[in-house]
């Protein structure tokens, strides 16, 4: 009888899997399974750790005024010692940027060196947000010149004529025969808006004057001071806390020709004697709650207001 072909019998002995090979294969499979299980458990533990961490650490997003950014950073740093569980992220970009972020719901607190406009309130309400205003400090806006400029006093009407381009030579206000170089913050800055409304337009809501076209718009206080220090014919303005009297000349300002000239000091700003004193604001989306409410209470308290004074701004009057 013809013997039937058996594939196993015909397989060469050296190609057949041995018992040892079978055991090795099973061991490899077990190791792979164990590794997968370990990775899965590690991933679960990682997620659990993240959840635990986020439940004990709370964050506040704070953005806005470049005038206020140094105060805001100092507040955030000091508050870390008060409540280490609260993380406060501070960025500048200008009052307009901070207010826009509040309207869009991307920040908890918006810093502003000007009051919000009614159009901005309406835009926020259209997004379901009701901004709440908090006055947190006072600032004196200083008019600054190059130290070599002999001019030491200017009225607000004179400043308006200078910044609109009606006065173009320093000789017209008691200085040298030289062209006036205009420096201003950029349009997104709350300081720019305040200067436009209170100086260029002299506080008149019906006035439509604007900055002269030759005005150089600077993105920051540093830009203004840097240009001012190298150009003896320049004029600029800045928050008192950013002015260095050793390198910049501060001008005494009068509301008009019949008013006294007053230098921007903490006392003059607090009393209202200096005509270019202004409030500094923090806006929140609705009445502040929980960690934001606690942080604002601390800002308005003795420790927060001491930081305001330390940085050259004016603390709020006490009770």
Secondary structure as the mmCIF struct_conf table of DSSP 4:
data_model
#
loop_
_struct_conf.conf_type_id
_struct_conf.id
_struct_conf.beg_label_comp_id
_struct_conf.beg_label_asym_id
_struct_conf.beg_label_seq_id
_struct_conf.end_label_comp_id
_struct_conf.end_label_asym_id
_struct_conf.end_label_seq_id
HELX_LH_PP_P HELX_LH_PP_P1 UNK A 2 UNK A 5
HELX_RH_AL_P HELX_RH_AL_P1 UNK A 7 UNK A 10
BEND BEND1 UNK A 11 UNK A 11
HELX_RH_3T_P HELX_RH_3T_P1 UNK A 13 UNK A 15
BEND BEND2 UNK A 16 UNK A 16
HELX_LH_PP_P HELX_LH_PP_P2 UNK A 17 UNK A 18
HELX_RH_AL_P HELX_RH_AL_P2 UNK A 19 UNK A 56
STRN STRN1 UNK A 58 UNK A 64
BEND BEND3 UNK A 66 UNK A 68
HELX_RH_AL_P HELX_RH_AL_P3 UNK A 69 UNK A 82
TURN_TY1_P TURN_TY1_P1 UNK A 84 UNK A 85
STRN STRN2 UNK A 86 UNK A 93
HELX_RH_AL_P HELX_RH_AL_P4 UNK A 95 UNK A 104
TURN_TY1_P TURN_TY1_P2 UNK A 105 UNK A 105
BEND BEND4 UNK A 108 UNK A 108
STRN STRN3 UNK A 109 UNK A 112
BEND BEND5 UNK A 113 UNK A 114
HELX_LH_PP_P HELX_LH_PP_P3 UNK A 115 UNK A 117
HELX_RH_AL_P HELX_RH_AL_P5 UNK A 118 UNK A 126
TURN_TY1_P TURN_TY1_P3 UNK A 127 UNK A 128
STRN STRN4 UNK A 131 UNK A 145
TURN_TY1_P TURN_TY1_P4 UNK A 147 UNK A 148
STRN STRN5 UNK A 153 UNK A 155
HELX_RH_AL_P HELX_RH_AL_P6 UNK A 156 UNK A 164
TURN_TY1_P TURN_TY1_P5 UNK A 165 UNK A 165
BEND BEND6 UNK A 166 UNK A 166
STRN STRN6 UNK A 169 UNK A 169
HELX_RH_3T_P HELX_RH_3T_P2 UNK A 170 UNK A 173
TURN_TY1_P TURN_TY1_P6 UNK A 174 UNK A 174
BEND BEND7 UNK A 175 UNK A 175
BEND BEND8 UNK A 177 UNK A 177
STRN STRN7 UNK A 179 UNK A 179
HELX_LH_PP_P HELX_LH_PP_P4 UNK A 180 UNK A 180
STRN STRN8 UNK A 181 UNK A 185
TURN_TY1_P TURN_TY1_P7 UNK A 187 UNK A 188
HELX_RH_AL_P HELX_RH_AL_P7 UNK A 190 UNK A 195
HELX_RH_PI_P HELX_RH_PI_P1 UNK A 196 UNK A 200
BEND BEND9 UNK A 201 UNK A 201
TURN_TY1_P TURN_TY1_P8 UNK A 202 UNK A 203
TURN_TY1_P TURN_TY1_P9 UNK A 205 UNK A 206
TURN_TY1_P TURN_TY1_P10 UNK A 213 UNK A 214
HELX_LH_PP_P HELX_LH_PP_P5 UNK A 215 UNK A 215
STRN STRN9 UNK A 216 UNK A 218
BEND BEND10 UNK A 219 UNK A 220
HELX_RH_AL_P HELX_RH_AL_P8 UNK A 221 UNK A 230
TURN_TY1_P TURN_TY1_P11 UNK A 232 UNK A 233
STRN STRN10 UNK A 234 UNK A 239
HELX_RH_3T_P HELX_RH_3T_P3 UNK A 240 UNK A 242
TURN_TY1_P TURN_TY1_P12 UNK A 245 UNK A 247
BEND BEND11 UNK A 248 UNK A 248
STRN STRN11 UNK A 249 UNK A 250
HELX_LH_PP_P HELX_LH_PP_P6 UNK A 251 UNK A 251
STRN STRN12 UNK A 252 UNK A 254
BEND BEND12 UNK A 255 UNK A 256
TURN_TY1_P TURN_TY1_P13 UNK A 257 UNK A 258
BEND BEND13 UNK A 259 UNK A 259
HELX_LH_PP_P HELX_LH_PP_P7 UNK A 260 UNK A 261
STRN STRN13 UNK A 262 UNK A 262
HELX_RH_AL_P HELX_RH_AL_P9 UNK A 266 UNK A 271
TURN_TY1_P TURN_TY1_P14 UNK A 272 UNK A 272
BEND BEND14 UNK A 274 UNK A 274
TURN_TY1_P TURN_TY1_P15 UNK A 275 UNK A 276
STRN STRN14 UNK A 277 UNK A 285
BEND BEND15 UNK A 286 UNK A 287
HELX_RH_AL_P HELX_RH_AL_P10 UNK A 290 UNK A 300
BEND BEND16 UNK A 301 UNK A 301
HELX_RH_AL_P HELX_RH_AL_P11 UNK A 302 UNK A 310
TURN_TY1_P TURN_TY1_P16 UNK A 311 UNK A 312
BEND BEND17 UNK A 313 UNK A 313
STRN STRN15 UNK A 314 UNK A 314
HELX_LH_PP_P HELX_LH_PP_P8 UNK A 315 UNK A 318
#
